[in-house]
Amino acid sequence: MPVNQQIRQVPGLYRKRVGDIVITAVNDGIVPLPPEVMVGMAPDGVRKTLTGRFRPAEPHVTVGAYLVEHGERRILIDTGSGV
């Protein structure tokens, strides 16, 4: 991406210029988690806490990746969700 080109934000992507490098955070969706993985809380407590904060009753994590652009080079950093 040329240095003088404007960065446009769109849903699911967040771009940030750092000098002549452009870093794009890519939202790749969510992965549901069983409530049992929440350390220090019983599954019913997890559900109660989430619904009390107007969140879905089942916990989930966001999966993402990063695209780093420098001149003509593009590097995708994606470690996966491990699921």
N, C-alpha and C positions, 0 to 999 in steps of 0.2 A: 504494500500500500504506500503510495507516495506520501512523503512527509507533509505536504500541504493539503492533502485530501481530508475532508471533514469526516469524522467518525459519527455514524448514525446508529442510534440504539434501536433495537427491535426486540420483541418478546423472546425470551429464552437465551438471549445473548447479552453480554455486557462487555463492551470494549473500553480499553484504557490505553492511551499512548504514554510510553515512558521513553523519552528521547525520540530516537528513530525506530523504536520497536513498538509494535501494537500487540497487546495481549487481549485475547477474547476468552472470557469464561463462557462455556457452553453448558446449558442446563439440559441434561439427557434424560430427565424424568425422575421418578421416585421408585424406591424399593420398599415394600412393606416389611415390618419387623414384628416378630412375636413379642408381646408385652413382657415375656419372661426374660428378655435380654436387658431390660432396664435394671441396673444394679441398685439394690437398696429399696425397691418398691415391689409390692405384690402386684400381680397382673390386674386385679380389680382396682387397686390404687392408681395404677398407670391410666387405665381407662377413665376413671373418675376425674383425675387431674386434667387429662386432655379435653374431655367434654366440658369441664368447668371453665376452660379457656377457649371454648368454641372451636376446638380442633377436632379432626377425625378421631374416633375412639381407638383406632388401631395406630400405633406409632409407625412412622416411616422416615427414611432418610433420602435426601436429594443426591442424585448421582450426577457428576459433572466431569468436564474435561477442560483443558486449556489449549488454545491455539496461539502459538507465538509466531509472529510474522516480522521478519527483518529483511528488508530489500526483497529479493526474489525467493528467499528461503521461508518455508513454512514448517513448523514443528508442532505435532500434536502430542500433548501430554495427557494420557488417559490410563489411569491405574486400574480401572474397572471397579465393580462394586463388591467383588469377592463372594457373590452369591451364586 
